Amino acid sequence: MAIIAKESLEALKKRVDLVDVIEPYLDLKKAGASYKGLCPFHDEKTPSFTIQKGDSHYHCFGCGAHGDAIQFLMEHQSMGFIEAVETLAQKYQVHLELLDQEEEKGPPKKLIYEALEEAMRFYQAILLHTPEGHEALQYLYQRGMTLEFIQKFSLGFSPQKPGVFLPYMRAKNISNEILLSAGLMRDSGREFFSERIMFPICNAQGRVIGFSARKFREETFGGKYVNTAETPVFKKSRTLYGLNYCRRRIAKERQAIIVEGQADCLRLIFEGLDFTVAGQGTAFGEGHASELIHLGVNRIYLALDPDAAGREAALKIGNLFQKKGIGVYIVPLPQNSDPDDFVRRKGVGAFIELMDRSTEYIPFLVNLRSHGGQSPAEKNELVHTVASQIRGWNDPVMIHESLKQLAQLTHVPEQMVLTGSHSTPNLYVPQTGRVGEEKIDPNLVLESDFLRWLLMMGDKIPQLIELAKRHISTNDLHNPNCRQIYHLYIQAQEESHYCDWMSLAMNMESGAQQLLADLHQKRVNKEKAEECFETTIQKILDRNWMEKREQVRVKIQSGECNETEVLQLLKQFDDLKKNPPKVNMGESS
């Protein structure tokens, strides 16, 4: 990951208007020299969320939430640190100078985004205001897509006649180089899209990054869909269609519906199920799953086409989430139906009823893999196949409960399924490493956990900061990037009693800024903050205590000390052994 230059962060900090950032998400009302609104971080009826005029921080007098623009975007919109910075830079038109990166080839991303936005406006104008576009418009009307629907999702049409799109874009001072980089022009110099209904593809922040183009006439050349090829701004393996409309609700309700196509996705969103996404231009993979897992989902509904390909896709996608401990439910769509068609015929209420009758993943898996066979050999193969898949998952509780469910569904004694043919209790513990893989630094893992709890929960639970200061000094951390982040955070708390994320990043070296961004990729259970933070501190104390004992032992056995020094070291070793460290929850050591 590239590192953002300090000068860029300083320029951005000067431009950010906190009220301007927060107003799109909250109803803020001016009250004297401040702005007030209902806090989005806890339920309340009387506004206690406050921003003082000209201040760069908000504060809630109800729950204690406190932070700057970056903190708000991370907490309220579930963004990572770098993503929040880039969102603000885009909003305030601040160029981010990146360090420690290879020089980018081709035009700047800013120009590519602008070209794609202009193309979207062009395609929509063609759809709504030309005779050729009206034929496509009638097709969309027949599919139940009203003018309100079309305008909400910025649908468009790429004209068949050449020599319209490219001259228009050039008149807007968009060069061929930019058009090629944006995926809007072919190497041959022709338009990339022709005679197709255009569905804009947006990133999570709502910026157009590409298009999915659907033909509506059978005679149109090519497949049913033609999608933008991968570009500097469009990565198919991580792009979830519809996420820009659904991100906040998915993060809040911790659930998502996954469908196959753009029309399915937009239909459910339009009808109020705005926690629906689809894979984009490729099979739904781990990159797509990671985007939803990062938002904290614990329940996934799969509303895929009810044919053989859809069922196999449900098995594969479901496995991606189940192995991470996330529950998966398969929506029982009728044969020859998809979500778009079903909702248009039966209504969104009927679809919600289908969701309520969804099948859990394990029964779905067993039913699909059983092939109707009931002989001992067939049952043995079924149990062995499904149990082997389950044992490859990551979460021990999910594995244990799923194996129990498998036993119940197949009428096999529970103990036989739990232990397997080798009768060992740990068969289903997943392997965490392989020969040749990069080794994980246990010190970095432990100290990252410590920092994650502190940075994400310290402003909300001030006693965590006091607990950290009481037990952990900068020198108690082994990783240099962890030491720098901890030092700057504690310094900021002592000087200002809050963490200014942009100022924090400004004063960090590249490795620490990278780590700061990584810390926010893993969510925390806020309800267990104090308990888990205390446990993490205890682990650091125990590690350092054992290391100190080992250092004394090695020195005793080195043969380099005289008798008096050895006696002193023995006493020191004995004192250490008798006094293991313990986290002190009181006011003083």
C-alpha positions as CSV (number, residue, x, y, z in Angstrom):
1,M,0.0,0.0,0.0
2,A,1.2,3.5,-0.9
3,I,1.9,5.9,2.0
4,I,0.2,9.4,2.0
5,A,2.7,12.2,2.3
6,K,2.5,14.4,5.4
7,E,2.1,17.6,3.3
8,S,-1.0,16.1,1.6
9,L,-2.6,15.3,5.0
10,E,-1.8,18.8,6.3
11,A,-3.5,20.3,3.2
12,L,-6.5,18.1,3.6
13,K,-6.9,18.9,7.3
14,K,-7.0,22.6,6.5
15,R,-9.8,22.0,3.9
16,V,-12.1,19.7,5.9
17,D,-15.3,21.2,7.2
18,L,-16.6,18.8,9.8
19,V,-20.2,20.0,9.6
20,D,-20.1,19.7,5.8
21,V,-18.8,16.1,6.1
22,I,-21.4,15.0,8.7
23,E,-24.6,16.8,7.4
24,P,-25.3,14.3,4.6
25,Y,-25.7,11.6,7.3
26,L,-27.2,13.5,10.2
27,D,-29.9,16.2,10.6
28,L,-27.8,18.9,12.2
29,K,-29.5,22.1,13.5
30,K,-27.6,25.3,14.4
31,A,-27.9,26.2,18.1
32,G,-25.9,29.4,18.8
33,A,-22.2,28.7,18.2
34,S,-22.7,25.0,17.7
35,Y,-24.6,22.4,15.7
36,K,-26.6,19.6,17.3
37,G,-28.3,16.4,16.2
38,L,-29.3,13.0,17.3
39,C,-26.2,10.8,18.0
40,P,-25.9,8.0,15.4
41,F,-23.9,5.9,17.8
42,H,-26.6,5.3,20.4
43,D,-30.4,5.6,20.7
44,E,-31.6,8.9,21.9
45,K,-34.6,11.3,21.6
46,T,-32.9,14.5,22.7
47,P,-30.0,15.7,20.6
48,S,-26.6,15.4,22.4
49,F,-24.3,15.1,19.4
50,T,-22.5,18.4,19.2
51,I,-20.1,20.2,16.9
52,Q,-18.7,23.6,18.0
53,K,-18.5,26.1,15.1
54,G,-15.0,26.0,13.6
55,D,-14.0,22.9,15.6
56,S,-12.6,19.8,13.9
57,H,-14.1,17.4,16.3
58,Y,-17.6,16.2,17.3
59,H,-18.7,15.1,20.8
60,C,-21.7,13.3,22.2
61,F,-22.6,14.2,25.7
62,G,-24.8,11.2,25.9
63,C,-22.5,8.3,25.0
64,G,-19.1,10.1,25.0
65,A,-18.5,9.5,21.3
66,H,-15.7,11.8,20.1
67,G,-13.7,12.1,17.0
68,D,-12.8,14.0,13.8
69,A,-14.0,13.6,10.2
70,I,-11.9,10.5,9.7
71,Q,-13.2,8.9,12.9
72,F,-16.8,9.6,11.9
73,L,-16.4,8.0,8.5
74,M,-14.7,5.0,10.0
75,E,-17.3,4.5,12.7
76,H,-20.5,5.6,10.8
77,Q,-19.7,4.4,7.3
78,S,-17.4,1.4,8.3
79,M,-14.5,2.7,6.2
80,G,-10.9,1.9,6.7
81,F,-8.4,4.7,7.5
82,I,-7.0,5.1,4.0
83,E,-10.5,4.8,2.5
84,A,-11.8,7.6,4.8
85,V,-8.8,9.8,3.8
86,E,-9.4,9.2,0.1
87,T,-13.1,10.0,0.5
88,L,-12.3,13.3,2.1
89,A,-9.6,14.1,-0.5
90,Q,-12.2,13.4,-3.3
91,K,-14.8,15.6,-1.6
92,Y,-12.4,18.6,-1.1
93,Q,-10.4,18.1,-4.3
94,V,-7.1,17.6,-2.5
95,H,-4.4,15.7,-4.4
96,L,-2.9,13.0,-2.2
97,E,0.8,12.6,-2.9
98,L,1.8,9.0,-2.3
99,L,5.2,7.8,-1.2
100,D,7.0,4.5,-1.4
101,Q,5.2,3.4,-4.5
102,E,6.2,2.6,-8.1
103,E,5.4,5.4,-10.4
104,E,1.9,5.0,-11.8
105,K,1.6,4.4,-15.5
106,G,-1.1,6.2,-17.5
107,P,-3.3,9.2,-16.6
108,P,-4.1,10.1,-13.0
109,K,-7.1,8.3,-11.5
110,K,-8.9,11.6,-10.9
111,L,-9.1,12.1,-14.7
112,I,-10.3,8.5,-15.2
113,Y,-13.1,9.0,-12.7
114,E,-14.1,12.2,-14.4
115,A,-14.3,10.5,-17.8
116,L,-16.5,7.7,-16.4
117,E,-18.8,10.2,-14.8
118,E,-19.1,12.1,-18.1
119,A,-19.7,8.9,-19.9
120,M,-22.6,8.0,-17.5
121,R,-24.2,11.4,-18.2
122,F,-23.8,10.8,-22.0
123,Y,-25.4,7.3,-21.9
124,Q,-28.3,8.5,-19.8
125,A,-29.0,11.4,-22.2
126,I,-29.0,9.0,-25.1
127,L,-31.5,6.7,-23.4
128,L,-33.9,9.5,-22.4
129,H,-33.6,12.0,-25.2
130,T,-33.0,10.2,-28.6
131,P,-35.2,8.0,-30.8
132,E,-32.7,5.1,-30.6
133,G,-32.6,5.3,-26.9
134,H,-36.4,5.3,-26.7
135,E,-36.6,1.8,-28.0
136,A,-34.3,0.7,-25.1
137,L,-36.4,2.8,-22.8
138,Q,-39.6,1.0,-23.8
139,Y,-37.8,-2.3,-23.1
140,L,-36.9,-1.1,-19.6
141,Y,-40.5,0.0,-19.0
142,Q,-41.7,-3.4,-20.0
143,R,-39.3,-4.9,-17.4
144,G,-41.0,-2.8,-14.8
145,M,-38.2,-0.2,-14.5
146,T,-40.0,3.2,-14.1
147,L,-38.5,6.6,-14.9
148,E,-37.9,7.0,-11.2
149,F,-36.0,3.7,-11.2
150,I,-33.9,4.6,-14.2
151,Q,-33.0,8.0,-12.8
152,K,-32.2,6.7,-9.4
153,F,-29.7,4.2,-10.7
154,S,-28.5,6.4,-13.7
155,L,-29.2,3.7,-16.3
156,G,-28.3,4.7,-19.9
157,F,-27.8,3.5,-23.5
158,S,-24.8,3.3,-25.7
159,P,-25.7,4.1,-29.3
160,Q,-25.2,1.7,-32.2
161,K,-24.1,4.5,-34.6
162,P,-20.3,5.1,-34.4
163,G,-18.9,8.6,-34.3
164,V,-21.2,9.9,-31.6
165,F,-19.7,9.0,-28.2
166,L,-16.0,9.6,-28.9
167,P,-16.4,13.1,-30.5
168,Y,-18.6,14.1,-27.5
169,M,-15.9,12.9,-25.0
170,R,-13.1,14.7,-26.9
171,A,-15.2,17.9,-26.9
172,K,-15.1,17.5,-23.1
173,N,-11.3,17.6,-23.4
174,I,-11.0,13.8,-22.5
175,S,-8.1,12.3,-24.4
176,N,-7.9,8.9,-26.1
177,E,-5.3,7.9,-23.4
178,I,-7.9,8.6,-20.7
179,L,-10.7,6.8,-22.6
180,L,-8.5,3.7,-23.0
181,S,-7.5,3.7,-19.4
182,A,-11.1,4.1,-18.3
183,G,-12.2,1.1,-20.5
184,L,-14.4,3.3,-22.7
185,M,-12.4,2.9,-25.9
186,R,-10.9,-0.2,-27.7
187,D,-7.3,-0.4,-28.9
188,S,-8.6,-0.1,-32.4
189,G,-9.9,3.4,-31.6
190,R,-13.6,2.4,-31.6
191,E,-16.1,2.8,-28.7
192,F,-16.0,-0.1,-26.3
193,F,-19.8,-0.2,-25.8
194,S,-22.4,-0.2,-28.6
195,E,-26.1,-0.8,-28.7
196,R,-26.5,-1.8,-25.1
197,I,-28.3,-0.7,-22.0
198,M,-25.7,0.7,-19.6
199,F,-25.6,-0.1,-15.9
200,P,-23.0,2.1,-14.1
201,I,-20.8,0.2,-11.7
202,C,-19.8,2.3,-8.6
203,N,-17.3,1.8,-5.8
204,A,-18.5,1.9,-2.2
205,Q,-18.2,5.7,-2.1
206,G,-20.5,6.1,-5.2
207,R,-18.0,7.0,-7.8
208,V,-18.5,5.4,-11.2
209,I,-15.7,2.9,-11.9
210,G,-17.0,1.0,-14.9
211,F,-20.1,-0.3,-16.7
212,S,-22.1,-3.5,-17.2
213,A,-23.7,-3.3,-20.6
214,R,-26.7,-5.5,-21.5
215,K,-28.1,-6.2,-25.0
216,F,-31.8,-6.1,-25.4
217,R,-32.0,-7.2,-29.0
218,E,-31.0,-10.8,-29.9
219,E,-29.3,-9.7,-33.1
220,T,-26.8,-7.5,-31.2
221,F,-23.3,-8.9,-31.5
222,G,-21.7,-10.6,-28.4
223,G,-22.9,-12.1,-25.2
224,K,-25.8,-11.0,-23.0
225,Y,-23.5,-8.8,-20.9
226,V,-20.3,-7.0,-21.8
227,N,-18.5,-5.5,-18.8
228,T,-15.7,-3.0,-18.4
229,A,-12.3,-4.7,-18.4
230,E,-10.1,-4.2,-15.3
231,T,-8.7,-0.7,-15.1
232,P,-6.7,1.3,-12.6
233,V,-10.0,2.1,-10.8
234,F,-12.0,-1.1,-11.4
235,K,-11.0,-4.4,-9.9
236,K,-13.7,-7.1,-10.5
237,S,-12.6,-9.4,-7.8
238,R,-13.3,-6.9,-5.0
239,T,-16.2,-4.9,-6.5
240,L,-19.7,-5.6,-5.2
241,Y,-22.4,-4.2,-7.3
242,G,-24.9,-2.1,-5.3
243,L,-22.7,-1.7,-2.3
244,N,-22.7,2.1,-2.6
245,Y,-26.5,2.1,-1.9
246,C,-26.3,-0.5,0.9
247,R,-23.1,-0.1,2.8
248,R,-24.5,1.7,5.9
249,R,-27.5,-0.6,6.4
250,I,-25.3,-3.7,5.9
251,A,-22.9,-2.5,8.6
252,K,-25.7,-1.5,10.9
253,E,-27.9,-4.6,10.6
254,R,-24.9,-7.0,9.9
255,Q,-26.8,-8.8,7.2
256,A,-26.7,-8.9,3.4
257,I,-28.6,-10.4,0.5
258,I,-26.4,-11.7,-2.4
259,V,-28.0,-12.0,-5.9
260,E,-26.6,-12.8,-9.3
261,G,-27.5,-9.9,-11.6
262,Q,-27.7,-6.2,-11.7
263,A,-31.4,-6.1,-12.4
264,D,-32.0,-8.4,-9.4
265,C,-29.8,-6.2,-7.2
266,L,-31.4,-2.9,-8.2
267,R,-34.9,-4.2,-8.0
268,L,-34.5,-5.3,-4.3
269,I,-32.7,-2.1,-3.4
270,F,-35.5,0.0,-5.1
271,E,-38.2,-1.9,-3.2
272,G,-36.5,-1.2,0.2
273,L,-34.2,-4.1,0.7
274,D,-31.2,-1.9,0.5
275,F,-28.8,-4.4,1.9
276,T,-28.5,-6.3,-1.4
277,V,-25.3,-6.8,-3.5
278,A,-24.1,-8.8,-6.5
279,G,-20.7,-10.0,-7.7
280,Q,-19.4,-8.1,-10.7
281,G,-18.2,-9.6,-14.0
282,T,-16.8,-12.7,-12.4
283,A,-17.7,-15.5,-10.0
284,F,-18.3,-14.4,-6.4
285,G,-15.0,-15.0,-4.7
286,E,-13.0,-14.4,-1.5
287,G,-12.4,-10.8,-2.4
288,H,-16.1,-10.1,-2.6
289,A,-16.7,-12.0,0.7
290,S,-14.0,-10.0,2.4
291,E,-15.7,-6.7,1.6
292,L,-18.9,-7.9,3.4
293,I,-17.0,-9.5,6.3
294,H,-15.1,-6.2,6.8
295,L,-18.6,-4.6,7.3
296,G,-19.3,-7.0,10.1
297,V,-22.0,-9.2,8.6
298,N,-23.1,-12.3,10.6
299,R,-25.9,-13.4,8.3
300,I,-26.0,-13.9,4.5
301,Y,-29.0,-14.6,2.4
302,L,-28.3,-16.2,-1.0
303,A,-31.0,-15.4,-3.5
304,L,-29.5,-17.0,-6.6
305,D,-31.3,-18.5,-9.6
306,P,-32.9,-21.8,-8.7
307,D,-31.1,-23.9,-11.4
308,A,-28.2,-26.3,-11.3
309,A,-25.6,-23.5,-11.8
310,G,-27.3,-21.3,-9.1
311,R,-27.3,-24.2,-6.6
312,E,-23.6,-24.9,-7.2
313,A,-22.9,-21.2,-6.8
314,A,-24.8,-21.1,-3.5
315,L,-22.6,-24.0,-2.3
316,K,-19.4,-22.2,-3.1
317,I,-20.4,-18.8,-1.9
318,G,-22.0,-20.2,1.3
319,N,-18.7,-22.0,2.0
320,L,-16.8,-18.7,1.9
321,F,-18.9,-17.3,4.7
322,Q,-19.6,-20.4,6.7
323,K,-15.8,-21.0,7.1
324,K,-15.5,-17.6,8.6
325,G,-18.2,-18.3,11.2
326,I,-21.0,-16.4,9.3
327,G,-24.4,-18.0,9.0
328,V,-25.7,-18.5,5.4
329,Y,-29.4,-19.0,4.4
330,I,-30.6,-20.0,0.9
331,V,-33.8,-18.2,-0.3
332,P,-36.1,-20.8,-1.9
333,L,-37.0,-19.0,-5.1
334,P,-39.5,-20.8,-7.4
335,Q,-38.3,-22.6,-10.5
336,N,-37.8,-20.4,-13.6
337,S,-37.8,-17.3,-11.4
338,D,-35.2,-14.7,-10.3
339,P,-35.5,-12.0,-7.6
340,D,-36.3,-9.3,-10.2
341,D,-39.1,-11.3,-11.8
342,F,-40.4,-12.6,-8.5
343,V,-40.7,-9.2,-6.9
344,R,-42.4,-7.7,-10.0
345,R,-45.0,-10.4,-10.0
346,K,-45.5,-11.1,-6.3
347,G,-44.3,-8.0,-4.5
348,V,-41.5,-7.3,-2.1
349,G,-43.6,-8.7,0.8
350,A,-43.7,-12.1,-0.8
351,F,-40.0,-12.0,-1.2
352,I,-39.5,-11.2,2.5
353,E,-41.7,-14.2,3.3
354,L,-39.4,-16.3,1.2
355,M,-36.4,-15.0,3.2
356,D,-38.2,-16.0,6.4
357,R,-38.5,-19.6,5.0
358,S,-34.8,-19.7,3.9
359,T,-32.9,-23.0,4.3
360,E,-29.8,-23.0,6.5
361,Y,-26.6,-23.9,4.7
362,I,-25.9,-27.3,6.2
363,P,-29.3,-28.8,5.4
364,F,-29.0,-27.3,1.9
365,L,-25.6,-28.8,1.4
366,V,-26.7,-32.2,2.7
367,N,-29.7,-32.3,0.5
368,L,-27.8,-31.3,-2.6
369,R,-24.9,-33.7,-2.0
370,S,-27.1,-36.7,-1.0
371,H,-28.5,-37.3,-4.6
372,G,-31.3,-39.2,-2.9
373,G,-29.1,-42.1,-2.0
374,Q,-29.9,-44.1,1.2
375,S,-27.6,-47.1,1.0
376,P,-24.9,-47.5,3.7
377,A,-22.1,-46.8,1.1
378,E,-23.9,-43.7,-0.2
379,K,-24.5,-42.4,3.3
380,N,-20.9,-43.0,4.3
381,E,-19.7,-41.0,1.3
382,L,-22.1,-38.2,2.0
383,V,-21.1,-37.9,5.7
384,H,-17.4,-38.1,4.8
385,T,-17.6,-35.5,2.1
386,V,-19.6,-32.9,4.0
387,A,-17.7,-33.5,7.3
388,S,-14.4,-33.0,5.4
389,Q,-15.6,-29.7,4.0
390,I,-16.8,-28.5,7.5
391,R,-13.5,-29.4,9.1
392,G,-11.8,-27.1,6.7
393,W,-13.5,-24.1,8.2
394,N,-11.8,-21.6,10.5
395,D,-14.2,-21.1,13.5
396,P,-14.1,-24.0,16.0
397,V,-17.6,-23.3,17.3
398,M,-19.1,-23.2,13.8
399,I,-17.3,-26.5,13.0
400,H,-18.5,-28.2,16.1
401,E,-22.2,-27.1,15.8
402,S,-22.2,-27.8,12.0
403,L,-20.9,-31.4,12.6
404,K,-23.6,-31.9,15.2
405,Q,-26.2,-30.7,12.7
406,L,-24.8,-33.0,10.0
407,A,-25.2,-36.0,12.4
408,Q,-28.8,-35.1,13.1
409,L,-29.7,-34.7,9.4
410,T,-28.1,-38.0,8.4
411,H,-29.2,-39.9,11.5
412,V,-25.6,-40.9,12.4
413,P,-24.5,-41.0,16.0
414,E,-23.1,-37.6,16.9
415,Q,-19.9,-38.9,18.4
416,M,-19.0,-40.7,15.2
417,V,-19.3,-37.5,13.1
418,L,-17.6,-35.3,15.7
419,T,-14.5,-37.5,16.1
420,G,-14.3,-39.0,12.6
421,S,-12.7,-42.4,11.8
422,H,-9.5,-41.6,13.8
423,S,-11.4,-40.8,17.0
424,T,-9.3,-37.7,17.7
425,P,-10.9,-34.6,19.2
426,N,-8.9,-32.1,17.1
427,L,-9.6,-33.3,13.6
428,Y,-11.6,-30.3,12.7
429,V,-9.1,-27.7,13.9
430,P,-8.0,-25.9,10.7
431,Q,-4.4,-25.7,9.6
432,T,-3.0,-22.1,10.0
433,G,0.2,-22.4,8.0
434,R,2.0,-24.3,5.3
435,V,5.6,-24.9,4.5
436,G,7.0,-22.0,2.5
437,E,4.4,-19.5,3.7
438,E,5.5,-16.2,5.3
439,K,5.8,-16.6,9.0
440,I,3.5,-14.6,11.2
441,D,5.2,-12.4,13.8
442,P,3.5,-13.2,17.1
443,N,4.7,-10.0,18.7
444,L,3.1,-7.9,15.9
445,V,-0.2,-9.9,16.2
446,L,-0.3,-9.4,20.0
447,E,0.7,-5.7,19.9
448,S,-1.7,-5.0,17.0
449,D,-4.6,-6.3,19.1
450,F,-3.5,-4.1,22.0
451,L,-3.5,-1.0,19.7
452,R,-6.7,-1.9,17.9
453,W,-8.6,-2.0,21.2
454,L,-7.0,1.2,22.3
455,L,-7.5,3.2,19.1
456,M,-11.0,2.1,18.4
457,M,-12.4,2.1,21.9
458,G,-10.2,4.5,23.9
459,D,-12.2,7.6,23.2
460,K,-15.4,5.8,24.2
461,I,-14.0,4.1,27.3
462,P,-11.3,6.4,28.8
463,Q,-10.4,3.9,31.4
464,L,-8.8,1.8,28.7
465,I,-6.3,4.6,28.2
466,E,-5.5,4.8,31.9
467,L,-5.2,1.0,32.0
468,A,-2.7,1.1,29.1
469,K,-0.6,4.0,30.6
470,R,-0.5,2.2,34.0
471,H,0.9,-1.0,32.6
472,I,2.5,-0.5,29.2
473,S,5.3,1.8,28.4
474,T,6.5,2.4,24.8
475,N,9.5,0.2,25.5
476,D,7.3,-2.7,26.5
477,L,6.3,-3.1,22.8
478,H,8.7,-4.9,20.6
479,N,7.5,-3.9,17.1
480,P,8.9,-0.4,16.2
481,N,5.7,0.6,14.3
482,C,3.6,-0.4,17.2
483,R,5.9,1.6,19.5
484,Q,5.5,4.7,17.3
485,I,1.7,4.5,17.1
486,Y,1.4,4.0,20.8
487,H,3.7,6.9,21.6
488,L,1.9,9.3,19.3
489,Y,-1.5,8.2,20.6
490,I,-0.7,8.6,24.2
491,Q,1.0,11.9,23.5
492,A,-2.1,13.1,21.8
493,Q,-4.3,12.0,24.7
494,E,-2.2,13.8,27.2
495,E,-2.0,17.0,25.2
496,S,-5.6,17.2,23.9
497,H,-7.6,14.3,25.5
498,Y,-8.6,13.0,22.1
499,C,-7.1,11.4,19.0
500,D,-6.8,13.5,15.9
501,W,-6.4,10.8,13.2
502,M,-5.1,13.0,10.5
503,S,-2.5,14.5,12.8
504,L,-1.6,11.1,14.0
505,A,-0.9,9.8,10.5
506,M,1.1,13.0,9.6
507,N,3.8,12.3,12.2
508,M,4.2,8.6,11.4
509,E,6.8,6.9,9.3
510,S,5.6,4.8,6.4
511,G,5.5,1.4,8.2
512,A,3.5,2.9,11.1
513,Q,1.0,4.5,8.7
514,Q,0.6,1.2,6.9
515,L,0.0,-0.5,10.2
516,L,-2.5,2.2,11.3
517,A,-4.5,1.4,8.1
518,D,-4.3,-2.3,8.7
519,L,-5.6,-2.1,12.3
520,H,-9.0,-1.0,11.0
521,Q,-9.5,-3.9,8.7
522,K,-10.5,-6.1,11.7
523,R,-13.6,-5.3,13.6
524,V,-13.9,-5.6,17.4
525,N,-16.7,-6.7,19.7
526,K,-17.3,-3.4,21.5
527,E,-19.3,-5.1,24.3
528,K,-16.3,-7.0,25.4
529,A,-13.8,-4.1,25.1
530,E,-12.7,-3.9,28.7
531,E,-12.5,-7.6,29.2
532,C,-10.5,-8.3,26.0
533,F,-8.2,-5.3,26.5
534,E,-7.3,-6.4,30.0
535,T,-6.5,-9.9,28.6
536,T,-4.3,-8.4,25.9
537,I,-2.4,-6.3,28.4
538,Q,-1.9,-9.4,30.6
539,K,-0.5,-11.3,27.6
540,I,2.0,-8.5,26.9
541,L,3.0,-8.4,30.6
542,D,3.4,-12.2,30.7
543,R,5.5,-12.2,27.5
544,N,7.9,-9.6,28.8
545,W,8.1,-11.2,32.2
546,M,9.0,-14.6,30.7
547,E,11.5,-12.9,28.4
548,K,13.1,-11.2,31.3
549,R,13.4,-14.4,33.3
550,E,15.0,-16.1,30.3
551,Q,17.5,-13.3,29.9
552,V,18.5,-13.7,33.6
553,R,18.8,-17.4,33.3
554,V,21.0,-17.2,30.2
555,K,23.2,-14.7,31.9
556,I,23.6,-17.0,35.0
557,Q,24.6,-19.9,32.7
558,S,26.9,-17.9,30.5
559,G,30.0,-18.4,32.8
560,E,30.8,-14.7,32.4
561,C,29.8,-13.6,35.9
562,N,31.7,-13.9,39.2
563,E,30.2,-15.5,42.3
564,T,28.7,-12.3,43.7
565,E,27.1,-11.4,40.4
566,V,25.7,-14.9,40.1
567,L,24.1,-14.7,43.6
568,Q,22.5,-11.4,42.7
569,L,21.2,-12.8,39.5
570,L,19.8,-15.9,41.3
571,K,18.0,-13.6,43.7
572,Q,16.6,-11.6,40.8
573,F,15.5,-14.7,39.0
574,D,13.8,-16.0,42.2
575,D,12.0,-12.7,42.8
576,L,10.7,-12.7,39.2
577,K,9.5,-16.2,39.5
578,K,7.6,-15.4,42.8
579,N,6.0,-12.2,41.4
580,P,4.4,-12.8,38.0
581,P,2.8,-9.7,36.6
582,K,-0.9,-9.1,37.1
583,V,-3.1,-6.4,35.6
584,N,-4.1,-3.9,38.2
585,M,-7.6,-2.5,37.7
586,G,-7.3,0.0,40.5
587,E,-6.3,3.6,40.4
588,S,-2.6,3.1,41.1
589,S,0.1,0.4,40.8
